Amino acid sequence: MNESDSKLGLIAGNGRFPFVLLDAARAEGLSVVVAAIKEETDPEIDVRAAADPSIRVHWLSLGELSRLIDTFKAAGVTRAVMAGQVKHTQIFSSIRPDWRLAKLLLNLRTRNTDMLLGAVAKVLSDEGIELISSTQYLEPLLASPGVLTSRAPSEDERKDIAYGLTVAHGLATFDLGQTVVIAAQACVAVEAMEGTDATIERAGSLMRRHQDPVSTLSRALTVVKVAKPAQDMRFDVPVIGLATIETMARAGATCLAVEVGRTLLFDAAAIIAAADHAGIAIVVE
């Protein structure tokens, strides 16, 4: 392995994903140069770097594309990975772009996430930095088919899953979001810029707000999360973590369906234990 192959650039967003990726890369013997986003990345990344001399952390703001490139090139990074969410509201409303990113934004046909990140990946490639799949070191964490929990979905939940998959795949086609929340084969909430957990919370709030003792609409929610039809595994890969199950329990959701081989499960044992405790069924299809 030459020196450039032994290094990995990590563009770190929020949540646990960057830490999971960091651990996997270090297990492969790679040194990691972390581009930590000031607006998103957990400061714990500095603690991790202080304990491991093979990790270097550089903090930069979301719009500093030129600085990102300069940082990676100075460190000899030729391969990089994106891990962790960057809130869509940050990307499209709070961002303060440098000249390079401003030029990129002006040339976008549409300002959706796929278009933007794809353009960033092209700029990185032009500078000799290949953006690779965020799952390359995480294959064991991709969801396998079947019912993961002790309880399988009920007949009604199966109907909600079938309907939810149809709606979610249609939604994902337009790069609007990956998650829908269904009750009694009616769509309660769809994901846009707010993210999965906020979508689930909104669905729970809607159902509580409109409680009607004589309504025939079940208030049990089914959450369906899918990848996009042409999912670019370099970024925005569907992820389920313990926080998602905790959010579902608070919202009154009883079932979760995700796609086989295209969804990452972080700490699957803890996710399944929490789901079993809350009576939530998880199925991978």
N, C-alpha and C positions, 0 to 999 in steps of 0.2 A: 504493500500500500504506500503510494507516494504521499508527500506532505499535504497536498491539496485534498486528496481523497480521505485523509484522516481528520479533516475539519468539516464541521457542519455549521452553517448559519441558521439561527432560529429567530424568526420574527414572532415575538411573543405577544399574544393578545391577553384577554382576561380569563379567569377561571383556572381549572386544574390541568387543562389540556397541555399547556407549555411544560408543566412539571412532569407529566407522564411522558411526553416526547423527550424531554431532557434526560430522564432516567433511562429510557430505551436507547438513546444515542450513546450515552456513557457506557451502558452495558455492552455496546458494540465496540467499545474502545475508542470512540470518537471524541475529539476535543470540540467544544461547542462555543461559538461566538454568538451571544444573545443580543439581538436588537430589541430592547425592552421599550414598549410604548408608554410614555409618561401618563397618558390619559387612561390606560387600560391595565397594564401588567401589575400583578401583585408584587409589592416590594420584597416579599419573601425570596424572590429570585436572587437578590443580593446576598441573603443568608446562605443560599445554596452555593453561590459562587465563592463565598468566603471560605467554605469548607472543602472546596475542590479546585485546585489550581488549573484544571483542564477546562474550566468554565470562565469565560470572560463576558461581562455584562456592560453594554453601552446603552445609556438611556437617551431616547430621542422622541420628539413629538410626532404625532400622527402624520402631519403633512410634510415631513422632512425626507423626501425621497432621495434627494441628492446626498444628504448626509448618510442615509442608509447604505447607498451604493459605495460611498467613500469608506465607510466603516468596514464593510465586508471586503472590499478590495485591499485595503491596508492590512487586513488580517489574513489575506491569502485565501479567502473563502470563494469557492467556485460552485458549491451546491448549498441551497438553502431550503428551508421549509417554513410554512406558516402554520402556527398552532395557537388555538385560542380565539375566542370571539372578539371581534371589534364591532361595537354597537353600530348598527346602521345609521342611527341618528348622529353618531360621532362623524361617520364618514361623509354624510351629506349635509350636515348643518353646522357642526362645530369645528370642522377641519380648517386649518390655516395653511394652505399649500405653499410650498416653495415654488421657484420658477419652473422647475422640471415637472412637478405634479400639476401646477396650474395649466401648463401647456397640454399635458395629457388629458386633463378634465375638459378643456375646451374642444378637444378633438373627438370626444366620445359621442357616438350616435345617440345612445341612451344612457342615463346615469343609474343603471342598476348595478348590483354588487358584482355579478359575474363579469360584466363588461369592464368595470373599473379594475378588478383584480386581475383579469386577463391582460389588460393593458399594462399594469404594473409588472406582471410576469414577463411580458415582451420586452419592456425596458430593461429589466434585470438581465434577461437573456442576451440582449444586445451589448451589455456590459460584461459578459462572460460569467454571469452567475445564473446557474440553472435552478429554477424553482421545481422541487420534486414533490411527489405525493406525500401528504401529511400522514398517510397510513403505512408508508414504506417500512417503518420500524415497529409498527403496531398491529401487524396482521392478527396476532392472537386475540386482540380486543374487538375485532369485527364480529358482529352478531351472527350466531349460527341459527339455523331454522328450528322452529318448534316452540312449545310452551315452556317458558323458563321458570314459572312460578308453580307453587303447589296447586293453585286454583287455575283452571282453564277458563277462557272466556265463555260466558253463558250464550244461549242462542240469541238473545237480544243484542248482546255485545258483539257477537259475530256479524249480525246484520249492520250494526253501526260501523264496524271495521270495514266491511265491504263497501258501504256507501262512502265512508271517510277516505278510503284509498282512491276512489274515483275522483272525489273533490280535491284531495291533496295532490294527486298527480296533475290535475288540471291547473291548480294553483302554482305548482312548481314549474310548470312549463313557461310561465310568465316571469319567473324569478322574483316572485313576491314573498315567498315564505315556504316553509317545509312542513308546517304543522297545522292541523285542523282539529277542532274539538266538536264532537257529535253527541247528541242526546236523542234517543228515539228516532233515529234516521233523519234528524234535522241538524243542520249545521249551526252551531252556537257561536263559534268564533273561528277566524282564520288569522294566520300569522302574517304580519307585514314587517315593519321596522322594529317592533318592540321585542322580538325574540320569543322563544318557545315558552319559557316559564311565565312571562308576562301575559302571553296569550291564554295559557291555562288559568291564570289568576283572574283574567277578565271574564272568561267563560263561567268560572265559579261564582263570580260576583253577579253576573247577569242572571244566573239561575236562582240565586238567593234573593235578588231584588224583585223577581217576578214570581215568587212562590204563590201558588194558587191551589188550595186544598182540593178543588174539584177538577183540576187540569188532568188530562190524560197523558201529558208529556212527562216522561220520566226525567228526574233531575240527576240521574246517574250519568256521568260524563265518560266518554271514550275518547282518548287522545290518539291520533294517528300522525306519525312523523315519517316522511319519505325523503329520499334523495331526489334531485332534479333528474329529468329523463336523460340528459347528457351531462351528468354530474362530473365536474372537474375535481378529481380527488386531491388536487393540490390545495384546495381551499374550500371552506364552507361545508365540510363533511358533516352530516348529521351526527350529533353526539348526545348520549343520554348519561347523566350522572345522578348521584344520590339526591342532589337538589331538585331534580325533576320529579322524582318520586315523592319527595316531601311536599313539593308544590301541589302535585296531584291530590295527595291526601287532604291537604287544607281546602282544596277547591271542590272536593266531593267527586273526583274522578275515580273510576273503578277499573279501568282497563287501558292498557297501552299497547299499541301495535307499531312495530318498526320493520324496516326492510332488511332482509338477509344480505350479509356481505357488504352492505353499504352504510352501516350504522356502527359507530364506535360505542362500546359500553365500558365506562370507566369504573373499575372496582365492581365487577359483576356480582360477586358474592354479597357485597353490602347492599347493592341495588335490589337483588332478589330477596334478601332478608327483610329489608324495609318494606318492599311490596307485599310480601307474605304477611307481615305484621299489620299492614293497613288493609289487607283484603283486596289488593290490586292484582289483577291478572296481567301478565306480560306475555305477548306472543310475537314471534319473529317469523315473517312470511316473505 
